Amino acid sequence: MQPEILLTLSAGSVGPLVTAKDPRCPTIFAVPQFVATDLQLRGLNLPATMLAGFGMPDIDKLRDEADRAHCPVLLLSEEVPIDFTVRGAAFAKSLERLRRLGLAANRLGCPSVAVRVSAPDSDEAFEATTAGVKAVLKELDRYELNLLLAPHEGLTFDATRLTDLIKKIGGFRIGSYPSFAHAFATGDVEKTLRKLAPYAPAICASVRGFDKAGVHDGYSLEACVESIRSVGYGNTLALDFVGKDDALAAGEKKKSTRKSAPAVDVIAELEMARRVLEAASIEPELDLDGDTDLEAGLAAGLGKIAGLAGLAGLSSQEGLEPEGADEEE
């Protein structure tokens, strides 16, 4: 049986509601209850920008509201890419920024911080980034936080390059934070997600929007879930409405225009995405109403019993691993 995937929300998706003081979600403190009640999601990934101007009492209040709504903050993300290759004053500034993020994450009861790497794709940048990230991990270790690397243009855009970097850094507190949008931008959604999912405590389920027939723009959300399921993924998916003009998904910078785009009902788009992802994430059950399904299920069960009988006389299942639980690089 596949592990359950927890559906959460990237809180930046409802940022416009907070800015507009929408009655459903007038402040950031109302976000956890809104997400749990209205969107029926069970956690938050929070952009650090939404904590601008916060003091510790505000962070404690947000944590309390999240606890009350049973919608905890699971990840704090830094949106501005960080150059880990530099040293001196520039690196000291980035390190101090990450220390503050670590402290905020710790007070929120949040286990992970996600960052983007700003570096060219070169061997020199690879080595320098490795050293810089290791230094940051030492600082974050006091808060017992995971550091997740989100794909970004340059050094970490290619999935293989990013996994090589994670393995080079080493340790159990470093991982990836992939997104459906980035996977789409690479030109091979399924391969990219299969490559990065084993290193990911969380994945960003980027939502571009649906047409009138309910078809998702650009890529299939179901195919994305099937890809990560195929490598045994069972952690969290954070719904994140990025829109059809998302720069990363389109692979180019947004172009300004005088003509305003039609308003998009973000909540309706997120609700549609939640239904699609919920259906794709549920483990299929055996239909006992059909004779064919019943016979197939019994045959599979008897075959499994016969196979286990040949292993240590059914006395021990030590060393048995579920198929596909670990993929060799």
PyMOL commands that set and color helices and strands:
alter all, ss='L'
color gray80, all
select helices_A, chain A and resi 11-19+28-37+48-51+56-68+89-108+123-143+159-169+180-186+189-199+221-229+247-250+266-281+291-309+312-314
alter helices_A, ss='H'
color red, helices_A
select strands_A, chain A and resi 6-10+44-47+73-77+112-116+146-150+174-176+202-207+236-241
alter strands_A, ss='S'
color yellow, strands_A
deselect
rebuild
show_as cartoon
